[in-house]
Amino acid sequence: MTAQTVRTTPLPRPARPARTARHGFSTQQVHAGADVDPTGHGDRVAPVHVSAGFRFEDASDAAARFSGEDDGFVYSRIANPTTAALERRLAALEGGVEALVVGSGQAAITTALLGLLQSGDHLLASDHLYEGSRGLFAENFARFGIEVDFVHDHADPGAWRRLLRPTTRALFAESLSNPRNEVLDVVAVAGVAHGAGVPLVVDNTLATPYLLRPLEHGADVVVHSASKFLSGHGTALGGVVVVGSGFGWDRLDDAGAPRFPQLAEPSAMLGGRSWTDLHGERAYAQHARHHVAARFGPVLSPFSAFLVQQGVETLSLRMAQHCRSAALLAGWLERHPGVARVDHASLASSPSHLRARRYLPRGSGSVLAVTLRGGAPAARRFIEALQLFSHMTHLGDVRSLVVHPASTTHAHRTEAERERAGVHPGTVRLSVGIEDVEDLQADLRRALVAAELATAHGDSLEGSLEGGAA
Ligand SMILES: *Cc1c(COP(=O)(O)O)cnc(C)c1O
């Protein structure tokens, strides 16, 4: 027998993520879900399995894997050993029962919500959202006949409750929003969702499970852009949907009909059985994998899964440094005479400060808004004078990043909408990296001087950053 024939069939996927709950976060981020010897060759690191499909042993094995009777791999659009290893790890880190990785954060949000919503249903979402999510809901979902309302004051449970409809099938919010660094009251909003018999889906991208595990506070589904802090190095796009336990996907509505008929009614794909029948509390996750993601097709490349997994192994170390530096810089910037306002939940001036103390004891993340007194001309000079901060629209990278939201990410919003989102002409968004904080402070100090000189000299660029010029 040659080494190549040691294992002719792929390892079966564990039905559930490996539980290493007895270990601390940093231990889990390097060990959870890992096979000790994934190929039989002594590998210690999950290898990159770049195989589109997986060979069946015989005809009955093929039929068993297709029917779901056997957990072996079939085709990488559904599952792959490399992406499966990442799924087990992320499920463990978020405290979920199952995870599904997909090609981007947008794909994760789309998959999670299309698993819950159909034409005629209503989605209730916080107003403080990543622009890609807002557009997806308001424009793309609208074309599928899915209606959406946005809650302006997401800190007020009554504001959520007032916008509920009999057709509401999901609530959606970000645990930590950008650029204002607002903290969600997960317990309160989960309470509203459960009162209406529907799940709360939380985008936990900016907090990461190191700072907050929304499932432990009552959320039912967590989504991430893995392109940000989870990957951490700006090298891969990815997304993940993590599903918690205990929601009860077979629940009925007031009229006694299944609230989620796509999960509780017989499915042709399952030979007439239902997802809830066959999979119990894993029904929604299994349906999202086999019926939503496998059909719409937003696959995560195994190579990208490997890169995200590499990033995840140092998540706690990076997050601790990100948060420490961001809090130090936020406090210093807030006292600087050229700065009108800093939005970071670590600051006592933040409307989210008390919620941050309750939900984010390890730090408030590293994405913050800094509004310069000199308005758009000052913001422009400031950004162009920075040397360590890269000028780009990304966040959660080991490198510090800066962008001017009013003229880029939020350029197509009305001025009133921008103001409500905390995006003023003089606002810049910082994503504080893991460089030495003294170096970042020196870079910011120099850029603030440049911004002040620009505005003191009656710079004629007033308003020049409005309207889309980057
Ligand atoms: C970036 C981001 C997304 C979208 O993720 P992609 O990986 O870029 O598709 C979604 N939500 C939040 C909060 C983000 O920051």
The ligand as a Gaussian input file, in Angstrom:
#p B3LYP/6-31G(d) Opt

LIG

0 1
 C      -17.350000      44.567000       5.161000
 C      -18.602000      44.311000       5.870000
 C      -19.606000      43.542000       5.284000
 C      -19.479000      42.967000       3.898000
 O      -18.459000      42.024000       3.861000
 P      -17.629000      41.638000       2.535000
 O      -16.743000      40.547000       3.011000
 O      -16.919000      42.870000       2.104000
 O      -18.644000      41.191000       1.529000
 C      -20.756000      43.305000       6.022000
 N      -20.927000      43.819000       7.238000
 C      -19.988000      44.580000       7.825000
 C      -20.240000      45.121000       9.173000
 C      -18.791000      44.857000       7.171000
 O      -17.874000      45.616000       7.752000

